[in-house]
Amino acid sequence: MKVLLVGAATSPFLINFAIWLKKTNPDIIVHIFHKEPLKKEKKEYPYDKVLLNKFHSRSFWCRIKFIGFLIQPFLMNYALRKQLKKTKSQYDIIHFNRVFSSVVLTPSYYKKHCKKTVVTFWGSEPESQKILFSNSIYRKYLLIFLNQVDAIVGSSKNQYYSSELFPYLSSKYHWAKFGSAPMEYLKDCLQKKSKREAKQQFGIDTELISVVIGYSGKNLHNHKDVIMALKKSKYFPFFKKKIQIIVPMSYDSDINYANSIRSLLIKSGFDFKLFQGTYWSDNDVACFRQSTDIVLQLSSSDAASSSIMEFLLAGVVMISGNWLPYQFFKDSGFKFIEVDTIEDSCKKLDYILRNWEKSKMIYSSQDHEKIISHTWSYQIHNWIEIYYKVLEK
């Protein structure tokens, strides 16, 4: 089987996806179309071939204000079509890892270069993607695109049934959970290290309660709004004495955005630690989850993120926005606190801190069997099965 992935070659998800596809079935050949210049040599990635987008966001036209944002989807679409034509490859499956505005523009073209097309939603595309500055134009193209793809894969039925876009496409749905590479190490971390030792590994204050905001450097985690809400809250003096704010930006972070968050934290008066530009192994990520006491997950959007699953299985107390599609976690037996607004999280955080031992007993869970079921070694078989099912149709 020959598969072309369309997404970020540097994504930990796709790197591990490719590793486990090939490890589980050595006959699978994996190519990837990558949207940006690579940070390392191609040979350092697990893909059999990397196709590069020469019209990426750092190229001349894309750096021109407004014009770049306007034309980038069209340039990326052109680059993908050009690479497909150049390689003259016939793929069994083209798998769109995210439904970017660029990929929905020419759905019929892809069929010339593959037997079947598969698409994965990460949760926020229908609301966040735009064509010509318009989300409604994107949605029109999205519906045409989804009508022509052969399979839509997601990790949560709620992810689709909650949207008015998808009900009539139910025959194309397939369910597979995203595996987690850090999950392969999490059980070992929990058994061999104490939380105090995990905190010491990352230089986190062992005398304070660690409060993590989000799980990456993306601004959709609303770092600024969360920090300002905590700062302006009437509970600020108490928070300042009890917590250390932790901001992980080792992945997917823009340096200017990260620096602005650092500056805001310095001015806020909070004790904090911001991780930026540091490579973490999967074992490091697992131990970082263990070092966390509380996670504030108040992002604008999310899917059934494996990062959040890692936090929950590491026994972290979570406060999340009730606008996030986390019914899947509830159905899996996890308990966490939901709030209506970012500002509401302050009152909940105050209660948790004042009733810390009780809160841990209610909301903290470490289920080692669930940890195993969310590893790539366990989940990859579902993805391979979907590929073969789609090809048989």
RAZI-V864292 format. One record per residue. N is the residue number from 0. NEAR is the number of other ideal C-beta (glycine too) atoms within 8 Angstrom. Layout:
N NEAR
N NEAR
This chain:
0 11
1 11
2 15
3 15
4 14
5 11
6 13
7 9
8 12
9 9
10 9
11 8
12 9
13 13
14 12
15 12
16 13
17 14
18 10
19 12
20 14
21 11
22 6
23 8
24 8
25 5
26 5
27 11
28 8
29 12
30 16
31 16
32 13
33 13
34 11
35 10
36 6
37 12
38 4
39 6
40 5
41 8
42 4
43 5
44 13
45 7
46 12
47 5
48 7
49 11
50 11
51 10
52 13
53 6
54 11
55 13
56 9
57 7
58 10
59 5
60 10
61 13
62 8
63 8
64 4
65 6
66 8
67 12
68 7
69 8
70 10
71 12
72 11
73 9
74 13
75 14
76 12
77 9
78 12
79 13
80 10
81 8
82 12
83 12
84 7
85 6
86 9
87 5
88 9
89 7
90 12
91 10
92 16
93 13
94 12
95 14
96 11
97 9
98 11
99 12
100 11
101 13
102 11
103 13
104 11
105 7
106 13
107 6
108 9
109 11
110 9
111 5
112 11
113 12
114 7
115 12
116 15
117 16
118 13
119 11
120 13
121 7
122 10
123 11
124 12
125 10
126 7
127 10
128 12
129 10
130 11
131 6
132 5
133 8
134 9
135 6
136 10
137 13
138 10
139 8
140 12
141 14
142 9
143 10
144 13
145 13
146 8
147 9
148 13
149 8
150 12
151 15
152 12
153 14
154 10
155 12
156 8
157 9
158 15
159 13
160 8
161 6
162 8
163 4
164 8
165 12
166 6
167 4
168 10
169 8
170 4
171 10
172 12
173 11
174 10
175 11
176 9
177 10
178 16
179 13
180 11
181 12
182 17
183 11
184 12
185 15
186 9
187 8
188 15
189 12
190 5
191 5
192 10
193 5
194 9
195 7
196 8
197 14
198 12
199 9
200 9
201 11
202 5
203 11
204 8
205 7
206 3
207 9
208 10
209 14
210 13
211 14
212 13
213 14
214 11
215 11
216 12
217 8
218 8
219 9
220 12
221 12
222 12
223 10
224 9
225 14
226 15
227 9
228 12
229 15
230 10
231 6
232 11
233 3
234 11
235 10
236 6
237 9
238 15
239 10
240 5
241 8
242 13
243 13
244 13
245 14
246 14
247 12
248 13
249 11
250 9
251 5
252 13
253 7
254 8
255 6
256 10
257 13
258 8
259 9
260 14
261 10
262 8
263 12
264 13
265 6
266 6
267 10
268 5
269 13
270 8
271 10
272 10
273 11
274 11
275 11
276 6
277 6
278 4
279 10
280 6
281 12
282 9
283 8
284 13
285 17
286 14
287 12
288 15
289 14
290 12
291 13
292 8
293 15
294 14
295 12
296 14
297 15
298 11
299 6
300 9
301 11
302 12
303 15
304 9
305 12
306 9
307 16
308 13
309 15
310 15
311 12
312 15
313 14
314 9
315 13
316 13
317 13
318 16
319 13
320 12
321 7
322 3
323 10
324 12
325 12
326 8
327 12
328 12
329 8
330 6
331 7
332 7
333 8
334 6
335 12
336 10
337 8
338 13
339 5
340 7
341 11
342 7
343 9
344 14
345 12
346 8
347 11
348 15
349 12
350 9
351 13
352 12
353 6
354 8
355 9
356 6
357 7
358 12
359 10
360 6
361 7
362 10
363 10
364 10
365 8
366 8
367 8
368 6
369 9
370 12
371 10
372 8
373 14
374 13
375 14
376 8
377 10
378 14
379 13
380 8
381 10
382 12
383 12
384 8
385 13
386 13
387 9
388 9
389 13
390 11
391 5
392 6
